[in-house]
Amino acid sequence: MILAAGQGTRVRPLTKHTPKPMVPILGKPVMEYLVEHLARHGVKQIMVNVAFMHWKIENYFGSGHRWGVELGYSYEGVREQGEIVCKPVGSAGGMRKIQDFGGFFDETFLVLCGDAVIDLDIGAALAEHKAKGAIASVVTLEVPRDQTKNYGIVVADADGRVTSFQEKPKPEEARSTLASTGIYIFEPAVLDLIPSGVEFDIGSQLFPLLVEKGLPFFAQKRPFNWIDIGRVTDYWAVTQQVMAGEVAQMDMPGREVRPQVWVGLNTSVDWDKVHIEGPVYIGSNVRIEPGARVVGPTWIGHGSHLRAGSVVEKSILIEHTRIGEGMTVREMIISPQYCVDRTGHTSYVGDEITPLRWGDARA
């Protein structure tokens, strides 16, 4: 199961008009990397719980046949005053809703958050789960103590048995530095502990219940890459890592026309009159006027336009973004409507407090 019903409020404005699993990395939705990874490991049937702008996920992924899997969707919402509105029922509640509807979870199953990219050895994780006779397993990674406030923290004994679970504790209150990665392995019996028809969360409600009842609940510690996009600042940092080639199985699209410079189709760039330092991706139908300067790692989404003398450095340009003449964009995520610096500060087109001038390249 892929958890995809949340609104991703901590990643706004990136998620203002886009479900969090659809936020792109190298031009592909985060969730697509998950589906590809599951398919590589032989997972063929995947249910996805959806709510906020659910049609964007459903229309993009469809039945899943492009990836060699079967995808199904469980919508979480209610009717209010004649209108259908999304109403997520929590990560555990979403599992129970799927089970109550059609009994999908009839054997050991994996649950993943739809907003992270992973390269976990799923076979090894399942083998450890089985060997320990676990009813539930949570895959964890060590994080710096000052980062515990951003994660669900797992406390386990020497055998890996979970003894308590803290939801985003302050660093001084954290009893461990093992962070839950949002990757869980469950036996169907765990669903009996989740009440039907109510909002119920895996981390803050189901996990403490498992500990309270003394059930075989284990934390797994194994080396793997986990690229979590919990905040806007994470998205900027992750894109920088990926474009610098630091993440396996995430290859640049397009054609490499110069060392570490990739382009899409039908670009308009006077290569003798612009300065470009890779790694840089220039999407299809991008226009870069003479005198512009681009320094990587930078992603320029399709249909964008860099006016003469503009500078774009270590930034992400969402598709159809126009950068004004002589403007400098440094360490930003920028779209036709908004820009976000690497600290998370957001400005919108028309704001008088920002000197930056940018807009929609389609107009």
Summary of the structure (lengths in Angstrom):
residues: 363
radius of gyration: 22.1
end to end distance: 40.9
largest distance: 69.3
contacts: 1199
relative contact order: 0.11
helix: 24%
strand: 33%
